[in-house]
Amino acid sequence: MKFDILPSFLAADIGHLAEELRRAEASGADAIHLDIMDPHFVPNMSFGPSIVDFCRRTCPGFYRNVHLMMSRPDLYLEKFVKAGAQTVQIHVEADCDLHHELSRIRALGAKPAIVLNPETPVEILLPYLDEVDEALVMTVHPGYGGQKFIAECLPKVTWLRERRPDLDIMIDGGGNAETIPLAAKAGANMFVAGSYLFAQADMKAAVDDLRRGIAAAAK
């Protein structure tokens, strides 16, 4: 199984976004994770399609994983895929026809993924697992970076891995050198880390360290 590390662009220095993006790519990370927030679904706002396009133009070879924390992601799918989103993650809690929108993401040329908030039972994902390339288990409450990892979410990862051994399963929230190996042991194979990675003077060394911790925990 391939293990992917994704720095979250939400934690980048907003005054030096190009340099931060290039630093993330040079670290050996597998993709950039872009958190798109509306102020209705979460108590915060972040990026729009223009930032996704910025990432495509600045580092065209760096994969773009786009997480839509939006009540109505269906209204914006075309804009984000056109801007360069390569995977589009939408929440199971969103107010739209999820089966239809997951199919539409694939038809637009991107990979569809489903996301689960900490308070939502994991069983609700079962009807969608055959329609997605990824499932993301939030290990914080979405909206702000730098939150504490919620370890109680890890059994959801294990539940998903037992039912879909080949599915890419991601965790996002509170990821660092201590918590990411716990997620790998639970069955995750994709790991978002924002504040932890962007705070490192040597991001490449931090990514390498995470890979060693993941490999040891996943044995």
N, C-alpha and C positions, 0 to 999 in steps of 0.2 A: 504493500500500500504506500502511495506517495503522501508525504507530509508537507503541507504548505504553510508558510508564515506570511502574514499580510500586515504590514504597518498600516495603521488607521490615519488617514490624512487629516482627520479632525484634530489631531494632536500636533500637527506641524506648526512651525512658527509662521503666522499669517503674513508677516512682513518679508518672508524669504521663501515663498512657496516653490519657486522653480528650483532653488538650491536644495530645499528639503526633499522634493520629489526625486531629484537626481541622487541625493544621498540615500534615500530608501532603495532606489533601483540598484545602486552600487553596493549596497549591503549584502546582496545575494538573496533578498526576499523574493517571494514568488509572484506577488501582485500587490497593487495598492488598493486599499479598502476605502471606499468613499461613502460616508454616512450622509444621506440626504434627509433632512428633517423638515417637516412642516410644524407650525406652532399649535396644531390641533391634535395630532396624533401623539406628540411628545411636547414637553414644556420648553422648547428651544427651537431655534432655526439654524441652518447651516448653509449648505451649498445648493446651487442650481446646476442645470445642464452645462453652463459655461465653464464650470470648474472641471467637469468630466472632459470637455473639449480641450481645456488647457492641459490636462494630463496627457491626453492623446497627442497633442502637438509638441509638448515638451519632451516626453519620453514615450515615443510611439510603440516601442517594443515592450513596455512594462504593462502587464495585464491589468485591466480595470474591473474590479469587483464592486458593484454599486448596490448599496443597501438603501432601499426606499422606506424610510420610517414615515409613512404618509397614510392618512385616512383613505385617500382616493388615488392610489398609484396608477390606476387605470387611465387617469386623465393625462398622464405624463410619460407613459412608456415609450411612445415614438420619439419624444424629444430626447430622452436619455439614451436610447439606443443610437439615434442619429448622432448624438454628441460623442459617442464612443464607448458606451457601457458594453462590456462583453459578457458579464454575468449580471443579471438583475434579480435582486432578492426582494420579495414582497412579504408582508406580514400576514399570517393566518388571521390576525385580528382586524385586518383592513376591511373597509366597507365597500366590497365589490365582489363580483362573481369570480372566485379564485380559480376555478377550473378553466374558465374562459380566458382569464388574464395570463395564467401560466402558459397556456397554449399560444396565446398571442405573443408573448415574449419570445418563444421559440420561433414562431413564424416571422418575427422581425429580425431574426438572425442572432439572437443572444441566448445564453443559457438561463433557464428559469430556476429559481430557488425559492424556498419557503422558509419563513422565519417565525420563531416562537418566543414570546415574552416569558419572563420568569414565572408569572402567576398563572399562565395558561397550561392546562393539562396536556401532556405530550400526545396522548391518544388522539387528539383532534387533528393531528397531522396525517393520520393513517390514510384517509381518502386521497391524499395528494402525493404520496411518496412515489408512485409510479409515473408521475408527471414532471418530476423535478430532477435536476442534476446535483443539487445540494440541499441540505437542510441546515439551518443556522439556529442553534440554541443560544439565546441571550443569557449571559451570566452576570448581567447587571440590568437594571431597569433603564430602558433606552432614553436618551435625551442629552446626557452629559458624559464627557470623558472623565477619566480619573476616579471612577467609582470602585468600591470594594467588590471583589469577586464573590459571587453567591455560590458556594460549593453545593448547596442543596439542589442546584440545577443539574448536577452531573449524572444522576440516575436517568434523566431524560436522554442524555447522550447514549448511555448503555442500552436503554430501551430501543432507541433507533438502530444502533449497531446490531443488536440481536435480530432485528426484523429485516434489515437491509444491509447485509455485510459489505456490499460493493458501493454503497452510497457515500458521497463526500459529506462529512458531517463537520460543521464549523462551530467554534465557540467564539463569542465576542463579548468582552467586558472584563476588566480587571486582569488582563493577561500579563503575566510576568514570568520570571525564571522559576518561581515556586508554583504558581497555579497552572501554567500551561502543561507541565508534565502530569499533573493530576487529571487534566482533561484528556490527555493522550492515553493515560491508563484506563479511563472510562470508555474510550473508543473513538474520540475525535481524531480527525486527521488534517484539519485546517484550523489555523489559530490566528486570530486578530490580536494585535498588541499595538496600542496607540501611545499613551503617555509613557509607558515603560521604554519603548524603542526610541521615540523621538527625544527623550531626555538623555540618551546615551551619547557621549562624545564620540565613541567608536561604535556606530550602529552595526557594522559588519561583525565585530567581535560579539556583540550581543545576540545577533541572529545565529551565529555559529554556536554560541553557548546554548541557545534555545534548542537548536537542532540536536545537540548532544543530549540534553535533558529529555527531549521527546523520544529519541531512539532508545534511551535506557528505560523509560517508563512504558513504552509500547511493546517491549519484549514479552 
